[in-house]
Amino acid sequence: SQSKMNCNTITFNATIGACEKGSKWDMALQLVNMMIHIKVEFSTITLGTAISACQRCGEWETAWQLFSVLAKSRLQLDTITFNAAVSGCEKRASWEQVVSLLSVMMQSEVELDTITFNSAMSVCARNNASEKALQLFRTKAQSEVKLDIVAFSAAISACEKNGHWAKALIFFSAMSRNRVEPDNIIFNAAVSACEKGGSWEKALQLFSVMAESVAEIDTITFSAAISACAKTGKWEKASELLGRMVQSRMKLDIIIFSAIISSYEKGSEWEKALQMMVSMRQCQLEPVTITFNSVISACENCCQWHQALECFRDMVECEIEVDALTSSAAMSACVNSGDWKKALQVFGVMVESKVQLDTIAYSTAINAAETSGWWEGALQLCSVMLQDKVELDAITCNAVMSACGKGGKWEKALQLFDMTAQKGVEMNVLIHSTAISACGNSGEWEQSLQLFSLMAGQKLQLELITFNAVVSACEKSTQWEKALLLCSVMSDSTVELDTVSFNTIVSACEKFAEWESALELLNMMKLSMVQ
């Protein structure tokens, strides 16, 4: 009878409720299956309780399957059931399903409450879906639900993870309108969002607001604010914040020191960077890789190559992990100071330390080999670079070709030229000019002219460096007629010849006593006002 059926439903609901409270989700599921098997009518409470049982035990997939069964039935879904499903999606980090559920809730005219939005905002935070969090916030504005600190914290956290500082500030501003007082976790997340987004001014504004609130400013707050200043080279502001930390007797950590040193690096304050690393050690804190990288880079950028190398040696002696950034800066300092041998020694340290070598590291080492005229080394490094499947760029290819040219290995230079084109590297004017010079230095003027013609065919913008290279090739091979012809071609172009251009052509004419051509060139120089 109907009375009997209702009694059975109530009995099953009570039993499933007991299983839910006892965290026996599998028993609850068996009871639901039994109801279906013996054709006992189940209600929203039945499946809602079973969903809750699965959710309590972390069986999110099963909970979602039960909700799907419930959604397909003709039973009236309520807020509690939807919240259980939304909570399940939160734990499974499925923001797409959360958005879908909220849409269904609104279409079904089921009342959304604070728990619903808290769970939805939380899942958006876990998935770094700040845009979805903002959409949910706008959806909330259409309802009468009041968001609490949990929802705002989750939303701002989602923005912070993506560096969406503008969206974080939208949520932060909305807190006062909703009469929700931000705590230090929310302040820290908002400041960090501004830091990641490169907005140091907003980060400092939030810092000032926080100082006037009841929220406690901690090391995390200072760290985020200092990092925001460091990223944009605002070392004065970063130093000011550090001073406030010292006055407040707050404990300084590696992150704080590294951020301060980074600000000095970007502000080209190499002496301050070195002094801060000394202060760091006085605080019984050993500098880490990122700290040394900033100091070495600061010294290298300010042409303090000796200091950069001293820091690198210190790093190696202290057995601090050397990375590609460190070594590239140290090698660059060696090359700039003219000590190519040390640059290659640094590269050797990188190889021994099994550092993941990148294009910059190889390029710097190849540049050192090219500077020293060690073409074999440049070729060998290029070969290893290809074996390691490190991406070739125009600068690296140009340095290798230049090394081959200086070593009189024009054939190798042309092979590299062809390989560069095959690898899809941009064949710019500099690469063509280097190949032309490599051929010209070895008296291969015909090859130089072919490359020059190739440039014209590819519609590359001819530049003075290219013209001088091909004219020099003709001059060295005593091809004065070709040099004069090139001069005529370039006079008709937009390229203005310089002293080197005219001197090279005059020298070619002088070798064959072509005094009339030499005088004509002298008059052209005067008309062109070349000094």
Disulfide bonds with the S-S distance in Angstrom:
none
